[in-house]
């Protein structure tokens, strides 16, 4: 990405520097006529979103590239951010909600001493503490406190709706409305580098961190909350999504690489079964597969012969599982439910 933590940068973001904001964008809109050879395309793409693009911009461009209208993404990235953006193509759009629920990993940088109205470098400074002095061990203590379940108030620049309108639309009009706090989970938060790294951190110190968090976490709000906890203010100057569920940055393809892949006829589409490979799998009998394909629940009697010992497949009584037909085809994703009849599999998404 050409980024190093010790690159020089503005101590205070210039006022009025604004990003374009976007909505959720999943599966919205249509663009381009479907090619005859693209109608049956189905699978998942791991795309590297560049900074300056909205998530919907990426979806629209891939729609044009593939000639496929049914494409959705599994989690918005801010226009100024870069990193993993998972796209579901064709029938795989049925997986959007399921994949969207997976945890995410980011590398980000916060700058100490400035609080902005958008919590990032695209907003206007609202508080500047040039005389700040934060002890290095206070930073470590604050990072430790922001792990586990925490409460976040979504920023006004987010795409959440309030009273039927996107928050960022209200913010553009200079309006601010009350937003209820939401509980999110920080699985891990780790300091990678501090520049300058000293016993006492001065104004403009840059802190590079890695975070693994639940769906719905606002990393720029995490930066602002860390700055408040330190008493000096802070804003997010850089954000890179390094993982979304099972999809990693190292495997992501740029838009230019996707164009080359398509020209060679080697589009790196990941099949739905592989995309859900982190879920346990259950093989059904022919009758069980038929029942599930019609949206009916299944139980131990619907398993393929010889699979009873694996019931439930991972020893747990809750959580989604993949259901396969006897020939190995992915039939559905089901939720496990403990009932008076025993453990049952209730189809959530039927895929055939």
Backbone torsions as a table, in degrees:
resi	resn	phi	psi	omega
1	UNK	NA	-5.4	-178.8
2	UNK	72.2	24.3	-175.1
3	UNK	-112.3	134.4	168.9
4	UNK	-131.2	149.4	-173.9
5	UNK	-67.4	-20.6	-177.0
6	UNK	-100.9	16.1	173.7
7	UNK	-65.0	140.4	176.4
8	UNK	-68.5	151.5	179.5
9	UNK	-158.9	168.4	-178.9
10	UNK	-66.2	134.4	177.0
11	UNK	-68.9	-38.4	179.9
12	UNK	-124.4	123.8	179.3
13	UNK	-61.3	138.4	177.5
14	UNK	-65.1	138.9	179.8
15	UNK	-63.1	143.4	174.6
16	UNK	88.6	-4.0	178.0
17	UNK	-76.5	114.0	-171.0
18	UNK	-124.3	146.5	172.6
19	UNK	-90.6	162.8	164.2
20	UNK	-82.8	135.8	178.2
21	UNK	-103.1	159.0	-176.5
22	UNK	-137.5	161.6	173.5
23	UNK	-88.8	-169.0	-178.2
24	UNK	-61.5	-45.8	169.2
25	UNK	76.4	-0.5	-173.6
26	UNK	-73.2	116.5	176.2
27	UNK	72.2	11.3	-176.9
28	UNK	-87.6	148.6	170.5
29	UNK	75.4	166.2	177.5
30	UNK	-139.2	148.3	178.3
31	UNK	-157.0	130.8	177.2
32	UNK	85.8	144.0	176.3
33	UNK	-81.9	137.5	-178.3
34	UNK	-68.3	129.2	175.2
35	UNK	-73.5	154.1	179.9
36	UNK	-62.5	-33.6	-177.0
37	UNK	-88.5	5.3	-177.3
38	UNK	-113.2	-5.8	-174.7
39	UNK	-59.9	-36.0	-174.6
40	UNK	-92.7	4.4	179.8
41	UNK	-61.2	131.3	-178.6
42	UNK	-152.7	129.0	178.0
43	UNK	157.4	-166.7	-174.5
44	UNK	-123.8	137.4	177.2
45	UNK	-115.4	135.6	174.6
46	UNK	-100.7	103.0	-172.8
47	UNK	-107.1	142.0	173.9
48	UNK	-92.5	104.3	179.7
49	UNK	-74.2	127.9	177.1
50	UNK	-83.1	156.2	173.8
51	UNK	-64.8	147.7	-179.5
52	UNK	97.5	-14.6	176.6
53	UNK	-101.8	140.7	165.9
54	UNK	-78.0	162.4	176.6
55	UNK	-61.2	-36.7	179.1
56	UNK	-69.5	-32.1	173.9
57	UNK	-56.7	-44.0	-179.6
58	UNK	-64.6	-44.7	178.2
59	UNK	-58.7	-45.7	-178.1
60	UNK	-62.9	-40.9	-179.5
61	UNK	-66.9	-41.0	179.6
62	UNK	-68.7	-34.5	174.2
63	UNK	-57.5	-44.8	-179.6
64	UNK	-66.8	-40.1	-179.5
65	UNK	-62.1	-44.6	-174.1
66	UNK	-89.9	-18.0	-173.1
67	UNK	68.4	30.3	-178.1
68	UNK	-120.0	131.0	-178.2
69	UNK	-86.2	-34.7	-174.6
70	UNK	-84.8	89.9	175.7
71	UNK	-137.9	131.8	176.4
72	UNK	-135.6	156.5	177.8
73	UNK	-107.2	162.8	-171.8
74	UNK	-109.8	25.5	176.8
75	UNK	155.5	116.5	-175.4
76	UNK	-64.1	138.6	168.2
77	UNK	-111.7	136.4	177.1
78	UNK	-56.3	149.4	179.6
79	UNK	-55.5	-36.0	-179.4
80	UNK	-77.6	-10.7	-177.8
81	UNK	-91.3	165.2	176.7
82	UNK	-132.1	169.6	173.0
83	UNK	125.3	-161.4	-171.1
84	UNK	-66.6	124.2	172.3
85	UNK	-129.1	112.7	-175.6
86	UNK	-89.2	124.0	180.0
87	UNK	-110.9	136.0	176.0
88	UNK	-106.1	128.1	-172.0
89	UNK	-113.2	136.5	176.3
90	UNK	64.0	-134.3	-178.2
91	UNK	-63.3	-19.0	179.8
92	UNK	-68.0	-10.0	174.8
93	UNK	-61.2	-17.8	176.2
94	UNK	-65.5	-16.8	-177.6
95	UNK	-91.0	-3.8	-172.6
96	UNK	-54.0	-52.9	-176.2
97	UNK	-62.6	-37.8	-178.9
98	UNK	-67.3	-46.5	-179.2
99	UNK	-72.2	-30.2	-179.6
100	UNK	-63.8	-26.1	-177.4
101	UNK	-77.3	-9.4	-177.7
102	UNK	-69.5	158.3	177.7
103	UNK	-71.6	164.0	-177.7
104	UNK	-128.4	155.0	176.0
105	UNK	-127.3	139.2	-178.0
106	UNK	-136.1	151.5	161.9
107	UNK	-112.0	131.5	-176.5
108	UNK	-145.3	162.1	178.3
109	UNK	-123.9	136.8	172.5
110	UNK	-119.0	147.3	179.3
111	UNK	-111.4	126.8	-177.1
112	UNK	-86.1	143.7	172.5
113	UNK	108.4	-8.0	-177.8
114	UNK	-135.5	133.5	172.6
115	UNK	-113.0	129.4	178.9
116	UNK	-112.9	160.5	-175.3
117	UNK	-70.3	-18.5	178.1
118	UNK	-107.4	0.4	180.0
119	UNK	71.6	7.6	178.1
120	UNK	-139.9	-174.5	-174.1
121	UNK	-74.8	-6.2	-178.5
122	UNK	-91.3	-3.9	-178.9
123	UNK	-99.0	177.0	178.6
124	UNK	-92.7	139.0	177.9
125	UNK	-63.7	133.6	176.8
126	UNK	-116.2	-13.3	176.4
127	UNK	-155.7	132.5	-179.7
128	UNK	-130.1	129.1	-179.2
129	UNK	-119.9	77.5	-178.5
130	UNK	-67.5	-22.4	-178.7
131	UNK	-92.8	12.2	-176.0
132	UNK	-64.2	149.1	171.9
133	UNK	-145.5	109.2	-177.0
134	UNK	-113.4	127.7	177.8
135	UNK	-68.8	142.0	-179.3
136	UNK	-60.1	-39.4	-179.7
137	UNK	-70.0	-23.1	175.0
138	UNK	-68.8	-35.2	176.1
139	UNK	-63.1	-47.5	179.3
140	UNK	-60.4	-39.9	180.0
141	UNK	-66.4	-39.7	179.3
142	UNK	-66.2	-42.1	178.4
143	UNK	-59.8	-41.5	179.6
144	UNK	-64.3	-34.8	-178.7
145	UNK	-71.2	-26.3	-177.3
146	UNK	-92.9	43.3	174.9
147	UNK	-125.6	151.4	-174.0
148	UNK	92.2	-154.7	178.9
149	UNK	-80.5	125.4	179.5
150	UNK	-132.2	164.0	176.4
151	UNK	-103.0	135.3	176.1
152	UNK	-128.5	139.2	170.9
153	UNK	-96.6	117.2	-177.9
154	UNK	-57.9	142.9	179.2
155	UNK	-71.8	156.6	178.3
156	UNK	-66.5	-18.0	179.7
157	UNK	-88.6	10.6	-180.0
158	UNK	-85.3	169.2	-178.5
159	UNK	-91.7	6.4	177.4
160	UNK	-64.0	152.4	-179.9
161	UNK	-98.5	142.1	175.1
162	UNK	-139.1	123.1	-177.3
163	UNK	57.0	36.0	175.2
164	UNK	82.3	4.0	-178.5
165	UNK	-129.5	148.7	177.1
166	UNK	-65.4	141.7	-179.4
167	UNK	-60.7	-39.1	-178.1
168	UNK	-66.2	-27.6	176.4
169	UNK	-67.2	-40.7	176.9
170	UNK	-66.3	-39.4	-179.3
171	UNK	-62.8	-36.1	178.9
172	UNK	-62.4	-26.4	178.7
173	UNK	-90.4	7.8	179.9
174	UNK	77.7	16.6	-177.6
175	UNK	-98.6	147.9	173.8
176	UNK	-133.0	131.1	-178.8
177	UNK	-121.0	159.7	178.8
178	UNK	-69.0	135.4	178.2
179	UNK	-124.0	125.3	178.2
180	UNK	-68.1	145.0	177.4
181	UNK	-68.6	148.9	179.1
182	UNK	-123.0	143.3	178.7
183	UNK	-87.7	126.6	175.4
184	UNK	-128.5	169.5	-178.8
185	UNK	-122.3	129.2	173.6
186	UNK	-102.2	106.2	-177.3
187	UNK	-73.5	-36.9	175.6
188	UNK	-156.4	147.3	178.0
189	UNK	-144.6	120.2	-170.9
190	UNK	-136.0	132.7	174.5
191	UNK	-76.1	126.0	178.5
192	UNK	-94.3	-44.9	-177.3
193	UNK	-157.2	146.5	175.4
194	UNK	-126.2	128.2	-178.6
195	UNK	-133.2	116.1	-5.3
196	UNK	-77.4	147.9	179.6
197	UNK	-98.3	112.3	-176.3
198	UNK	-147.5	170.6	179.6
199	UNK	-63.2	-35.0	175.8
200	UNK	-121.8	125.3	-174.9
201	UNK	-92.0	126.0	-177.8
202	UNK	-88.2	176.8	176.9
203	UNK	-55.4	136.7	177.1
204	UNK	86.0	2.8	177.9
205	UNK	-58.1	137.1	179.2
206	UNK	-106.9	131.8	-178.1
207	UNK	-122.2	119.8	177.8
208	UNK	-97.6	129.6	-175.5
209	UNK	-135.1	157.5	170.4
210	UNK	-115.4	137.7	179.0
211	UNK	-135.8	143.2	168.7
212	UNK	-118.8	125.9	-170.4
213	UNK	-144.9	167.7	-179.5
214	UNK	-80.1	166.1	171.8
215	UNK	-54.2	141.2	175.3
216	UNK	89.1	1.8	179.1
217	UNK	-79.9	132.2	174.0
218	UNK	-98.3	111.1	-177.0
219	UNK	-68.6	-36.0	179.0
220	UNK	-66.9	-32.3	174.0
221	UNK	-68.7	-36.7	174.7
222	UNK	-58.8	-40.4	177.7
223	UNK	-63.4	-46.3	179.9
224	UNK	-62.9	-39.6	179.9
225	UNK	-68.8	-36.4	174.8
226	UNK	-63.5	-42.8	178.3
227	UNK	-62.0	-38.7	177.7
228	UNK	-66.6	-41.4	179.7
229	UNK	-63.7	-31.1	179.5
230	UNK	-84.8	-11.1	177.5
231	UNK	78.8	13.9	-176.7
232	UNK	-124.4	-12.0	-174.3
233	UNK	80.3	153.1	177.8
234	UNK	-162.3	154.1	173.7
235	UNK	-134.8	157.2	178.5
236	UNK	-84.7	124.4	-179.3
237	UNK	-104.1	-10.8	-173.8
238	UNK	-160.2	140.2	178.2
239	UNK	-145.7	128.4	177.5
240	UNK	-132.5	120.3	174.8
241	UNK	-82.8	117.2	-176.2
242	UNK	-96.0	-15.3	179.0
243	UNK	-160.2	142.6	171.2
244	UNK	-130.9	103.7	-175.0
245	UNK	62.6	-122.8	-179.0
246	UNK	-90.8	5.2	-175.7
247	UNK	-102.5	124.4	-171.2
248	UNK	-110.8	153.4	-179.8
249	UNK	-58.8	-38.2	-177.1
250	UNK	-60.9	-24.0	-177.4
251	UNK	-101.2	-2.1	-175.7
252	UNK	-74.2	146.4	179.7
253	UNK	-108.3	135.1	174.0
254	UNK	-71.6	165.5	178.5
255	UNK	-62.6	-36.8	178.7
256	UNK	-67.6	-39.0	176.9
257	UNK	-65.5	-37.3	177.1
258	UNK	-62.8	-38.6	176.6
259	UNK	-60.4	-44.4	178.2
260	UNK	-64.6	-41.0	177.5
261	UNK	-59.2	-44.0	-177.6
262	UNK	-66.1	-39.5	179.5
263	UNK	-63.5	-31.6	179.6
264	UNK	-89.1	-2.0	-177.8
265	UNK	70.3	29.6	-176.0
266	UNK	-126.0	48.2	-178.2
267	UNK	-62.1	125.6	-175.0
268	UNK	-81.0	56.3	178.0
269	UNK	-73.0	132.2	177.4
270	UNK	-97.3	125.4	-179.6
271	UNK	-62.2	156.9	-176.9
272	UNK	-61.7	-39.5	-179.3
273	UNK	-64.1	-43.6	178.7
274	UNK	-66.8	-39.1	179.7
275	UNK	-62.3	-26.7	179.1
276	UNK	-102.5	18.2	-174.0
277	UNK	-61.5	-16.5	178.0
278	UNK	-78.0	-9.3	178.3
279	UNK	-91.6	143.1	175.9
280	UNK	-63.1	154.6	-175.6
281	UNK	-119.6	146.1	177.3
282	UNK	-129.5	131.0	176.9
283	UNK	-96.8	129.0	-177.4
284	UNK	-98.5	161.0	169.3
285	UNK	-73.8	171.2	179.1
286	UNK	-60.8	-42.1	179.0
287	UNK	-68.3	-38.8	177.6
288	UNK	-62.6	-42.1	178.3
289	UNK	-63.6	-38.7	178.6
290	UNK	-64.0	-43.2	-179.5
291	UNK	-62.5	-47.3	-178.1
292	UNK	-64.4	-39.1	179.2
293	UNK	-60.5	-23.4	177.1
294	UNK	-97.3	12.8	175.3
295	UNK	82.6	10.8	-179.1
296	UNK	-91.2	148.5	-179.2
297	UNK	-74.3	159.6	-179.0
298	UNK	-126.5	158.9	178.0
299	UNK	-137.2	-170.3	-177.7
300	UNK	-55.9	-31.8	-179.3
301	UNK	-69.0	-14.6	-178.0
302	UNK	-96.4	5.0	179.5
303	UNK	-77.3	152.9	174.4
304	UNK	-65.8	151.6	-178.7
305	UNK	-58.7	133.9	177.3
306	UNK	91.0	0.1	-179.0
307	UNK	-105.5	3.6	-176.7
308	UNK	-59.4	-33.3	-177.5
309	UNK	-65.6	-19.1	-177.8
310	UNK	-96.7	20.5	-175.7
311	UNK	-105.1	121.2	-10.4
312	UNK	-70.8	160.4	-168.1
313	UNK	-64.9	-28.4	-179.4
314	UNK	-124.8	15.8	177.9
315	UNK	81.2	-3.8	-178.6
316	UNK	-98.6	154.5	-179.2
317	UNK	-102.4	-1.7	-179.9
318	UNK	-133.3	165.3	177.3
319	UNK	102.6	154.2	-177.8
320	UNK	-74.0	152.4	176.1
321	UNK	-135.9	154.8	172.2
322	UNK	-86.5	139.2	177.3
323	UNK	-114.4	124.9	-178.3
324	UNK	-112.0	146.4	171.5
325	UNK	-75.0	167.8	179.4
326	UNK	-56.3	-30.2	-179.7
327	UNK	-85.6	5.7	176.6
328	UNK	93.8	-6.6	179.6
329	UNK	-66.7	142.7	176.0
330	UNK	-76.1	119.0	-177.4
331	UNK	-94.2	-43.5	-173.2
332	UNK	-166.2	167.0	165.4
333	UNK	-110.4	130.1	-175.3
334	UNK	-125.7	155.0	172.9
335	UNK	-98.3	140.5	175.8
336	UNK	-84.0	138.0	-179.7
337	UNK	-140.5	127.6	176.2
338	UNK	-83.9	120.4	-177.7
339	UNK	-126.0	176.9	177.4
340	UNK	-63.5	-22.1	177.7
341	UNK	-88.3	1.6	-175.8
342	UNK	104.0	-168.4	-178.3
343	UNK	-71.4	128.8	179.6
344	UNK	-122.7	154.3	177.5
345	UNK	-111.8	114.5	-177.1
346	UNK	-105.7	115.1	-177.2
347	UNK	-57.3	127.6	173.3
348	UNK	-97.9	-42.3	-179.9
349	UNK	-134.1	116.2	174.9
350	UNK	-91.7	130.0	-168.9
351	UNK	-115.8	7.0	175.2
352	UNK	-126.9	NA	NA
